[in-house]
């Protein structure tokens, strides 16, 4: 985890893991992931590319809420210390596989343009 502050209540979280075993399922569409901290799950649209995801990197822009359960868990994350036992560090986030948010076919009009103009 690498954390970069953007504003007083927003950070960019750079998450890294081993590259996934399969290519990104939605390389040309808008996609999102679910982030799980135990029973807490929130959906985020990454600001990283599908190519970065395929290399095991995911970047999320996260707004912090004072009373937010997920915000508190994100705030507790620390960059990984390669010397210490990783399993005992607060640097873990469970991320789902990419999920389709909006496909290009969703943007196509259902009627020919001349009929839409009336």
N, CA, C and O atoms as a GROMACS GRO file, in nm:
protein
  472
    1UNK      N    1   0.084  -0.118   0.000
    1UNK     CA    2   0.000   0.000   0.000
    1UNK      C    3   0.088   0.124   0.000
    1UNK      O    4   0.182   0.136   0.079
    2UNK      N    5   0.056   0.214  -0.089
    2UNK     CA    6   0.117   0.348  -0.086
    2UNK      C    7   0.001   0.444  -0.081
    2UNK      O    8  -0.095   0.430  -0.156
    3UNK      N    9   0.008   0.543   0.008
    3UNK     CA   10  -0.102   0.635   0.032
    3UNK      C   11  -0.056   0.777   0.004
    3UNK      O   12   0.046   0.822   0.055
    4UNK      N   13  -0.135   0.849  -0.078
    4UNK     CA   14  -0.103   0.987  -0.112
    4UNK      C   15  -0.224   1.073  -0.076
    4UNK      O   16  -0.334   1.049  -0.125
    5UNK      N   17  -0.203   1.173   0.008
    5UNK     CA   18  -0.311   1.265   0.043
    5UNK      C   19  -0.339   1.361  -0.071
    5UNK      O   20  -0.246   1.414  -0.132
    6UNK      N   21  -0.466   1.382  -0.102
    6UNK     CA   22  -0.506   1.474  -0.208
    6UNK      C   23  -0.568   1.599  -0.147
    6UNK      O   24  -0.531   1.711  -0.182
    7UNK      N   25  -0.661   1.580  -0.054
    7UNK     CA   26  -0.722   1.689   0.022
    7UNK      C   27  -0.728   1.644   0.167
    7UNK      O   28  -0.678   1.537   0.202
    8UNK      N   29  -0.790   1.725   0.251
    8UNK     CA   30  -0.797   1.688   0.393
    8UNK      C   31  -0.884   1.565   0.417
    8UNK      O   32  -0.872   1.501   0.521
    9UNK      N   33  -0.971   1.529   0.320
    9UNK     CA   34  -1.057   1.412   0.340
    9UNK      C   35  -1.054   1.314   0.222
    9UNK      O   36  -1.146   1.232   0.208
   10UNK      N   37  -0.951   1.321   0.140
   10UNK     CA   38  -0.942   1.232   0.025
   10UNK      C   39  -0.798   1.185   0.005
   10UNK      O   40  -0.705   1.265   0.012
   11UNK      N   41  -0.782   1.055  -0.019
   11UNK     CA   42  -0.649   0.999  -0.044
   11UNK      C   43  -0.654   0.907  -0.164
   11UNK      O   44  -0.759   0.854  -0.200
   12UNK      N   45  -0.539   0.890  -0.226
   12UNK     CA   46  -0.522   0.791  -0.331
   12UNK      C   47  -0.447   0.673  -0.270
   12UNK      O   48  -0.339   0.689  -0.214
   13UNK      N   49  -0.506   0.555  -0.283
   13UNK     CA   50  -0.446   0.433  -0.231
   13UNK      C   51  -0.393   0.352  -0.348
   13UNK      O   52  -0.469   0.312  -0.437
   14UNK      N   53  -0.264   0.328  -0.347
   14UNK     CA   54  -0.199   0.246  -0.450
   14UNK      C   55  -0.181   0.106  -0.391
   14UNK      O   56  -0.099   0.086  -0.301
   15UNK      N   57  -0.258   0.011  -0.441
   15UNK     CA   58  -0.256  -0.126  -0.389
   15UNK      C   59  -0.180  -0.214  -0.488
   15UNK      O   60  -0.192  -0.197  -0.609
   16UNK      N   61  -0.104  -0.310  -0.436
   16UNK     CA   62  -0.028  -0.401  -0.521
   16UNK      C   63  -0.042  -0.544  -0.472
   16UNK      O   64  -0.054  -0.570  -0.353
   17UNK      N   65  -0.042  -0.636  -0.568
   17UNK     CA   66  -0.049  -0.778  -0.539
   17UNK      C   67   0.012  -0.851  -0.658
   17UNK      O   68   0.061  -0.789  -0.752
   18UNK      N   69   0.010  -0.982  -0.653
   18UNK     CA   70   0.055  -1.060  -0.768
   18UNK      C   71  -0.042  -1.037  -0.884
   18UNK      O   72  -0.162  -1.020  -0.861
   19UNK      N   73   0.008  -1.036  -1.007
   19UNK     CA   74  -0.084  -1.021  -1.121
   19UNK      C   75  -0.188  -1.132  -1.123
   19UNK      O   76  -0.159  -1.246  -1.086
   20UNK      N   77  -0.311  -1.098  -1.166
   20UNK     CA   78  -0.415  -1.201  -1.173
   20UNK      C   79  -0.381  -1.305  -1.280
   20UNK      O   80  -0.301  -1.280  -1.370
   21UNK      N   81  -0.443  -1.421  -1.268
   21UNK     CA   82  -0.414  -1.531  -1.360
   21UNK      C   83  -0.485  -1.516  -1.494
   21UNK      O   84  -0.450  -1.584  -1.591
   22UNK      N   85  -0.583  -1.429  -1.502
   22UNK     CA   86  -0.661  -1.412  -1.625
   22UNK      C   87  -0.658  -1.265  -1.667
   22UNK      O   88  -0.639  -1.177  -1.582
   23UNK      N   89  -0.678  -1.237  -1.797
   23UNK     CA   90  -0.681  -1.098  -1.842
   23UNK      C   91  -0.802  -1.024  -1.784
   23UNK      O   92  -0.898  -1.085  -1.737
   24UNK      N   93  -0.796  -0.894  -1.789
   24UNK     CA   94  -0.907  -0.811  -1.741
   24UNK      C   95  -1.032  -0.842  -1.822
   24UNK      O   96  -1.026  -0.844  -1.945
   25UNK      N   97  -1.146  -0.867  -1.757
   25UNK     CA   98  -1.267  -0.906  -1.831
   25UNK      C   99  -1.336  -0.792  -1.905
   25UNK      O  100  -1.417  -0.817  -1.993
   26UNK      N  101  -1.305  -0.666  -1.871
   26UNK     CA  102  -1.372  -0.551  -1.934
   26UNK      C  103  -1.271  -0.446  -1.978
   26UNK      O  104  -1.275  -0.333  -1.930
   27UNK      N  105  -1.180  -0.481  -2.069
   27UNK     CA  106  -1.072  -0.388  -2.104
   27UNK      C  107  -1.116  -0.259  -2.172
   27UNK      O  108  -1.041  -0.162  -2.172
   28UNK      N  109  -1.236  -0.255  -2.230
   28UNK     CA  110  -1.280  -0.135  -2.300
   28UNK      C  111  -1.406  -0.075  -2.238
   28UNK      O  112  -1.474   0.005  -2.303
   29UNK      N  113  -1.439  -0.111  -2.118
   29UNK     CA  114  -1.561  -0.063  -2.053
   29UNK      C  115  -1.529   0.002  -1.920
   29UNK      O  116  -1.418  -0.010  -1.868
   30UNK      N  117  -1.626   0.072  -1.865
   30UNK     CA  118  -1.614   0.128  -1.732
   30UNK      C  119  -1.634   0.015  -1.631
   30UNK      O  120  -1.730  -0.062  -1.643
   31UNK      N  121  -1.546   0.004  -1.532
   31UNK     CA  122  -1.550  -0.108  -1.438
   31UNK      C  123  -1.528  -0.058  -1.297
   31UNK      O  124  -1.481   0.054  -1.275
   32UNK      N  125  -1.562  -0.143  -1.201
   32UNK     CA  126  -1.542  -0.111  -1.060
   32UNK      C  127  -1.504  -0.239  -0.986
   32UNK      O  128  -1.512  -0.349  -1.039
   33UNK      N  129  -1.464  -0.221  -0.861
   33UNK     CA  130  -1.430  -0.335  -0.776
   33UNK      C  131  -1.499  -0.318  -0.641
   33UNK      O  132  -1.535  -0.207  -0.601
   34UNK      N  133  -1.517  -0.428  -0.574
   34UNK     CA  134  -1.564  -0.425  -0.436
   34UNK      C  135  -1.443  -0.439  -0.345
   34UNK      O  136  -1.356  -0.522  -0.369
   35UNK      N  137  -1.437  -0.358  -0.240
   35UNK     CA  138  -1.328  -0.365  -0.143
   35UNK      C  139  -1.390  -0.414  -0.012
   35UNK      O  140  -1.488  -0.358   0.038
   36UNK      N  141  -1.329  -0.519   0.043
   36UNK     CA  142  -1.384  -0.581   0.164
   36UNK      C  143  -1.285  -0.569   0.280
   36UNK      O  144  -1.166  -0.600   0.267
   37UNK      N  145  -1.337  -0.522   0.392
   37UNK     CA  146  -1.266  -0.523   0.520
   37UNK      C  147  -1.354  -0.604   0.613
   37UNK      O  148  -1.442  -0.548   0.678
   38UNK      N  149  -1.334  -0.735   0.622
   38UNK     CA  150  -1.422  -0.819   0.703
   38UNK      C  151  -1.563  -0.812   0.647
   38UNK      O  152  -1.583  -0.837   0.529
   39UNK      N  153  -1.663  -0.778   0.730
   39UNK     CA  154  -1.801  -0.772   0.681
   39UNK      C  155  -1.834  -0.643   0.604
   39UNK      O  156  -1.941  -0.632   0.545
   40UNK      N  157  -1.743  -0.547   0.604
   40UNK     CA  158  -1.766  -0.418   0.539
   40UNK      C  159  -1.723  -0.428   0.392
   40UNK      O  160  -1.608  -0.462   0.363
   41UNK      N  161  -1.815  -0.398   0.300
   41UNK     CA  162  -1.785  -0.400   0.157
   41UNK      C  163  -1.830  -0.269   0.096
   41UNK      O  164  -1.943  -0.225   0.118
   42UNK      N  165  -1.742  -0.207   0.018
   42UNK     CA  166  -1.775  -0.084  -0.054
   42UNK      C  167  -1.730  -0.098  -0.199
   42UNK      O  168  -1.631  -0.166  -0.228
   43UNK      N  169  -1.802  -0.033  -0.290
   43UNK     CA  170  -1.769  -0.036  -0.433
   43UNK      C  171  -1.690   0.089  -0.468
   43UNK      O  172  -1.722   0.199  -0.422
   44UNK      N  173  -1.585   0.072  -0.550
   44UNK     CA  174  -1.502   0.184  -0.593
   44UNK      C  175  -1.471   0.168  -0.741
   44UNK      O  176  -1.449   0.057  -0.790
   45UNK      N  177  -1.470   0.280  -0.812
   45UNK     CA  178  -1.426   0.282  -0.951
   45UNK      C  179  -1.278   0.320  -0.949
   45UNK      O  180  -1.244   0.431  -0.907
   46UNK      N  181  -1.190   0.231  -0.993
   46UNK     CA  182  -1.046   0.260  -0.990
   46UNK      C  183  -1.009   0.377  -1.082
   46UNK      O  184  -1.076   0.403  -1.182
   47UNK      N  185  -0.903   0.446  -1.046
   47UNK     CA  186  -0.846   0.547  -1.134
   47UNK      C  187  -0.725   0.489  -1.208
   47UNK      O  188  -0.660   0.560  -1.284
   48UNK      N  189  -0.696   0.364  -1.184
   48UNK     CA  190  -0.590   0.295  -1.258
   48UNK      C  191  -0.649   0.234  -1.386
   48UNK      O  192  -0.770   0.226  -1.402
   49UNK      N  193  -0.561   0.191  -1.473
   49UNK     CA  194  -0.603   0.134  -1.601
   49UNK      C  195  -0.620  -0.018  -1.591
   49UNK      O  196  -0.578  -0.080  -1.493
   50UNK      N  197  -0.682  -0.075  -1.693
   50UNK     CA  198  -0.694  -0.221  -1.696
   50UNK      C  199  -0.557  -0.285  -1.709
   50UNK      O  200  -0.535  -0.394  -1.656
   51UNK      N  201  -0.466  -0.220  -1.779
   51UNK     CA  202  -0.330  -0.275  -1.792
   51UNK      C  203  -0.260  -0.280  -1.656
   51UNK      O  204  -0.191  -0.376  -1.626
   52UNK      N  205  -0.279  -0.177  -1.575
   52UNK     CA  206  -0.219  -0.177  -1.441
   52UNK      C  207  -0.280  -0.288  -1.356
   52UNK      O  208  -0.210  -0.354  -1.281
   53UNK      N  209  -0.412  -0.308  -1.369
   53UNK     CA  210  -0.478  -0.416  -1.295
   53UNK      C  211  -0.418  -0.551  -1.334
   53UNK      O  212  -0.394  -0.637  -1.249
   54UNK      N  213  -0.392  -0.570  -1.465
   54UNK     CA  214  -0.334  -0.696  -1.511
   54UNK      C  215  -0.191  -0.716  -1.462
   54UNK      O  216  -0.141  -0.828  -1.463
   55UNK      N  217  -0.126  -0.608  -1.418
   55UNK     CA  218   0.009  -0.617  -1.363
   55UNK      C  219   0.007  -0.625  -1.209
   55UNK      O  220   0.112  -0.623  -1.145
   56UNK      N  221  -0.114  -0.635  -1.152
   56UNK     CA  222  -0.126  -0.648  -1.007
   56UNK      C  223  -0.132  -0.516  -0.933
   56UNK      O  224  -0.114  -0.514  -0.811
   57UNK      N  225  -0.157  -0.406  -1.004
   57UNK     CA  226  -0.164  -0.274  -0.940
   57UNK      C  227  -0.304  -0.217  -0.954
   57UNK      O  228  -0.366  -0.226  -1.060
   58UNK      N  229  -0.354  -0.158  -0.846
   58UNK     CA  230  -0.487  -0.099  -0.843
   58UNK      C  231  -0.478   0.032  -0.767
   58UNK      O  232  -0.423   0.037  -0.657
   59UNK      N  233  -0.532   0.140  -0.826
   59UNK     CA  234  -0.528   0.271  -0.762
   59UNK      C  235  -0.671   0.319  -0.740
   59UNK      O  236  -0.752   0.323  -0.833
   60UNK      N  237  -0.701   0.355  -0.615
   60UNK     CA  238  -0.835   0.399  -0.578
   60UNK      C  239  -0.830   0.538  -0.517
   60UNK      O  240  -0.743   0.567  -0.434
   61UNK      N  241  -0.922   0.624  -0.560
   61UNK     CA  242  -0.941   0.756  -0.497
   61UNK      C  243  -1.053   0.738  -0.396
   61UNK      O  244  -1.165   0.704  -0.432
   62UNK      N  245  -1.021   0.760  -0.268
   62UNK     CA  246  -1.116   0.730  -0.161
   62UNK      C  247  -1.141   0.855  -0.076
   62UNK      O  248  -1.048   0.914  -0.022
   63UNK      N  249  -1.268   0.893  -0.064
   63UNK     CA  250  -1.308   1.002   0.024
   63UNK      C  251  -1.331   0.946   0.164
   63UNK      O  252  -1.391   0.839   0.180
   64UNK      N  253  -1.284   1.017   0.264
   64UNK     CA  254  -1.295   0.975   0.402
   64UNK      C  255  -1.414   1.044   0.468
   64UNK      O  256  -1.432   1.166   0.457
   65UNK      N  257  -1.495   0.966   0.537
   65UNK     CA  258  -1.608   1.018   0.615
   65UNK      C  259  -1.579   0.994   0.762
   65UNK      O  260  -1.536   0.885   0.800
   66UNK      N  261  -1.604   1.095   0.846
   66UNK     CA  262  -1.574   1.084   0.988
   66UNK      C  263  -1.637   0.962   1.053
   66UNK      O  264  -1.575   0.897   1.138
   67UNK      N  265  -1.760   0.930   1.014
   67UNK     CA  266  -1.830   0.818   1.077
   67UNK      C  267  -1.837   0.696   0.986
   67UNK      O  268  -1.915   0.604   1.012
   68UNK      N  269  -1.757   0.693   0.880
   68UNK     CA  270  -1.761   0.582   0.784
   68UNK      C  271  -1.685   0.459   0.831
   68UNK      O  272  -1.569   0.469   0.872
   69UNK      N  273  -1.751   0.344   0.826
   69UNK     CA  274  -1.687   0.219   0.868
   69UNK      C  275  -1.571   0.184   0.775
   69UNK      O  276  -1.464   0.144   0.823
   70UNK      N  277  -1.590   0.197   0.645
   70UNK     CA  278  -1.482   0.168   0.550
   70UNK      C  279  -1.372   0.273   0.560
   70UNK      O  280  -1.254   0.241   0.548
   71UNK      N  281  -1.410   0.398   0.582
   71UNK     CA  282  -1.311   0.505   0.596
   71UNK      C  283  -1.214   0.476   0.711
   71UNK      O  284  -1.094   0.500   0.698
   72UNK      N  285  -1.267   0.426   0.821
   72UNK     CA  286  -1.181   0.395   0.936
   72UNK      C  287  -1.083   0.283   0.902
   72UNK      O  288  -0.968   0.286   0.946
   73UNK      N  289  -1.128   0.186   0.824
   73UNK     CA  290  -1.039   0.076   0.785
   73UNK      C  291  -0.933   0.123   0.686
   73UNK      O  292  -0.817   0.084   0.698
   74UNK      N  293  -0.972   0.206   0.590
   74UNK     CA  294  -0.873   0.262   0.497
   74UNK      C  295  -0.771   0.346   0.575
   74UNK      O  296  -0.652   0.339   0.547
   75UNK      N  297  -0.818   0.424   0.672
   75UNK     CA  298  -0.729   0.510   0.750
   75UNK      C  299  -0.628   0.429   0.830
   75UNK      O  300  -0.520   0.478   0.861
   76UNK      N  301  -0.663   0.304   0.864
   76UNK     CA  302  -0.573   0.220   0.942
   76UNK      C  303  -0.468   0.150   0.856
   76UNK      O  304  -0.373   0.091   0.908
   77UNK      N  305  -0.484   0.155   0.723
   77UNK     CA  306  -0.386   0.089   0.636
   77UNK      C  307  -0.252   0.159   0.646
   77UNK      O  308  -0.244   0.281   0.659
   78UNK      N  309  -0.147   0.080   0.639
   78UNK     CA  310  -0.011   0.132   0.639
   78UNK      C  311   0.065   0.070   0.523
   78UNK      O  312   0.033  -0.041   0.481
   79UNK      N  313   0.164   0.141   0.470
   79UNK     CA  314   0.248   0.078   0.368
   79UNK      C  315   0.312  -0.048   0.423
   79UNK      O  316   0.348  -0.054   0.541
   80UNK      N  317   0.327  -0.149   0.339
   80UNK     CA  318   0.387  -0.275   0.381
   80UNK      C  319   0.534  -0.256   0.415
   80UNK      O  320   0.606  -0.184   0.347
   81UNK      N  321   0.576  -0.323   0.522
   81UNK     CA  322   0.716  -0.324   0.562
   81UNK      C  323   0.772  -0.459   0.515
   81UNK      O  324   0.737  -0.562   0.571
   82UNK      N  325   0.860  -0.459   0.413
   82UNK     CA  326   0.907  -0.586   0.359
   82UNK      C  327   0.989  -0.670   0.456
   82UNK      O  328   1.008  -0.790   0.432
   83UNK      N  329   1.038  -0.611   0.565
   83UNK     CA  330   1.118  -0.685   0.661
   83UNK      C  331   1.030  -0.760   0.761
   83UNK      O  332   1.067  -0.867   0.808
   84UNK      N  333   0.914  -0.704   0.793
   84UNK     CA  334   0.826  -0.763   0.894
   84UNK      C  335   0.735  -0.870   0.831
   84UNK      O  336   0.727  -0.882   0.709
   85UNK      N  337   0.668  -0.946   0.917
   85UNK     CA  338   0.574  -1.048   0.874
   85UNK      C  339   0.450  -0.979   0.814
   85UNK      O  340   0.376  -0.913   0.886
   86UNK      N  341   0.429  -0.995   0.684
   86UNK     CA  342   0.319  -0.926   0.616
   86UNK      C  343   0.182  -0.962   0.673
   86UNK      O  344   0.093  -0.878   0.675
   87UNK      N  345   0.165  -1.086   0.718
   87UNK     CA  346   0.034  -1.129   0.767
   87UNK      C  347  -0.008  -1.055   0.894
   87UNK      O  348  -0.126  -1.053   0.927
   88UNK      N  349   0.087  -0.996   0.964
   88UNK     CA  350   0.055  -0.925   1.088
   88UNK      C  351   0.050  -0.774   1.068
   88UNK      O  352   0.037  -0.699   1.166
   89UNK      N  353   0.060  -0.727   0.945
   89UNK     CA  354   0.059  -0.584   0.917
   89UNK      C  355  -0.078  -0.538   0.869
   89UNK      O  356  -0.149  -0.613   0.802
   90UNK      N  357  -0.117  -0.413   0.902
   90UNK     CA  358  -0.244  -0.359   0.852
   90UNK      C  359  -0.229  -0.304   0.710
   90UNK      O  360  -0.255  -0.187   0.685
   91UNK      N  361  -0.187  -0.391   0.619
   91UNK     CA  362  -0.166  -0.347   0.481
   91UNK      C  363  -0.246  -0.432   0.384
   91UNK      O  364  -0.218  -0.434   0.264
   92UNK      N  365  -0.347  -0.504   0.434
   92UNK     CA  366  -0.424  -0.596   0.352
   92UNK      C  367  -0.564  -0.544   0.323
   92UNK      O  368  -0.632  -0.492   0.412
   93UNK      N  369  -0.605  -0.559   0.200
   93UNK     CA  370  -0.740  -0.525   0.156
   93UNK      C  371  -0.783  -0.637   0.062
   93UNK      O  372  -0.706  -0.678  -0.025
   94UNK      N  373  -0.903  -0.687   0.079
   94UNK     CA  374  -0.956  -0.788  -0.012
   94UNK      C  375  -1.034  -0.716  -0.122
   94UNK      O  376  -1.128  -0.643  -0.094
   95UNK      N  377  -0.993  -0.738  -0.246
   95UNK     CA  378  -1.055  -0.671  -0.361
   95UNK      C  379  -1.116  -0.776  -0.452
   95UNK      O  380  -1.054  -0.879  -0.480
   96UNK      N  381  -1.239  -0.752  -0.496
   96UNK     CA  382  -1.306  -0.845  -0.587
   96UNK      C  383  -1.247  -0.836  -0.727
   96UNK      O  384  -1.170  -0.744  -0.757
   97UNK      N  385  -1.283  -0.929  -0.811
   97UNK     CA  386  -1.251  -0.919  -0.952
   97UNK      C  387  -1.327  -0.800  -1.009
   97UNK      O  388  -1.428  -0.758  -0.953
   98UNK      N  389  -1.280  -0.745  -1.121
   98UNK     CA  390  -1.351  -0.632  -1.182
   98UNK      C  391  -1.496  -0.667  -1.214
   98UNK      O  392  -1.529  -0.779  -1.253
   99UNK      N  393  -1.582  -0.567  -1.196
   99UNK     CA  394  -1.724  -0.581  -1.226
   99UNK      C  395  -1.762  -0.475  -1.329
   99UNK      O  396  -1.710  -0.363  -1.325
  100UNK      N  397  -1.851  -0.510  -1.420
  100UNK     CA  398  -1.892  -0.418  -1.525
  100UNK      C  399  -1.980  -0.307  -1.467
  100UNK      O  400  -2.078  -0.334  -1.398
  101UNK      N  401  -1.942  -0.183  -1.496
  101UNK     CA  402  -2.022  -0.068  -1.456
  101UNK      C  403  -2.104  -0.019  -1.575
  101UNK      O  404  -2.225   0.001  -1.564
  102UNK      N  405  -2.036   0.000  -1.690
  102UNK     CA  406  -2.102   0.050  -1.809
  102UNK      C  407  -2.026   0.001  -1.931
  102UNK      O  408  -1.906   0.027  -1.945
  103UNK      N  409  -2.094  -0.071  -2.018
  103UNK     CA  410  -2.033  -0.119  -2.141
  103UNK      C  411  -2.058  -0.022  -2.255
  103UNK      O  412  -2.153   0.056  -2.250
  104UNK      N  413  -1.975  -0.025  -2.356
  104UNK     CA  414  -1.992   0.064  -2.469
  104UNK      C  415  -2.127   0.046  -2.538
  104UNK      O  416  -2.184   0.142  -2.589
  105UNK      N  417  -2.179  -0.075  -2.540
  105UNK     CA  418  -2.308  -0.099  -2.604
  105UNK      C  419  -2.420  -0.026  -2.530
  105UNK      O  420  -2.525   0.002  -2.589
  106UNK      N  421  -2.401   0.005  -2.401
  106UNK     CA  422  -2.502   0.079  -2.326
  106UNK      C  423  -2.514   0.223  -2.373
  106UNK      O  424  -2.614   0.289  -2.344
  107UNK      N  425  -2.413   0.273  -2.444
  107UNK     CA  426  -2.413   0.411  -2.490
  107UNK      C  427  -2.474   0.428  -2.628
  107UNK      O  428  -2.497   0.540  -2.673
  108UNK      N  429  -2.500   0.318  -2.697
  108UNK     CA  430  -2.557   0.325  -2.831
  108UNK      C  431  -2.707   0.354  -2.823
  108UNK      O  432  -2.778   0.293  -2.742
  109UNK      N  433  -2.755   0.447  -2.907
  109UNK     CA  434  -2.900   0.475  -2.903
  109UNK      C  435  -2.978   0.356  -2.957
  109UNK      O  436  -2.933   0.284  -3.046
  110UNK      N  437  -3.095   0.338  -2.901
  110UNK     CA  438  -3.178   0.226  -2.945
  110UNK      C  439  -3.256   0.258  -3.072
  110UNK      O  440  -3.308   0.168  -3.138
  111UNK      N  441  -3.265   0.387  -3.107
  111UNK     CA  442  -3.332   0.429  -3.229
  111UNK      C  443  -3.233   0.496  -3.323
  111UNK      O  444  -3.135   0.553  -3.276
  112UNK      N  445  -3.255   0.489  -3.453
  112UNK     CA  446  -3.166   0.561  -3.546
  112UNK      C  447  -3.167   0.711  -3.514
  112UNK      O  448  -3.269   0.761  -3.467
  113UNK      N  449  -3.059   0.782  -3.538
  113UNK     CA  450  -3.047   0.925  -3.503
  113UNK      C  451  -3.160   1.010  -3.560
  113UNK      O  452  -3.206   1.102  -3.492
  114UNK      N  453  -3.207   0.985  -3.683
  114UNK     CA  454  -3.310   1.071  -3.740
  114UNK      C  455  -3.442   1.059  -3.663
  114UNK      O  456  -3.519   1.155  -3.659
  115UNK      N  457  -3.469   0.944  -3.602
  115UNK     CA  458  -3.591   0.928  -3.524
  115UNK      C  459  -3.578   0.991  -3.386
  115UNK      O  460  -3.678   1.030  -3.326
  116UNK      N  461  -3.456   1.002  -3.334
  116UNK     CA  462  -3.436   1.064  -3.205
  116UNK      C  463  -3.455   1.215  -3.213
  116UNK      O  464  -3.488   1.278  -3.113
  117UNK      N  465  -3.434   1.277  -3.331
  117UNK     CA  466  -3.440   1.423  -3.347
  117UNK      C  467  -3.583   1.475  -3.341
  117UNK      O  468  -3.600   1.595  -3.320
  118UNK      N  469  -3.684   1.395  -3.358
  118UNK     CA  470  -3.823   1.445  -3.359
  118UNK      C  471  -3.871   1.482  -3.226
  118UNK      O  472  -3.985   1.526  -3.211
   0.00000   0.00000   0.00000
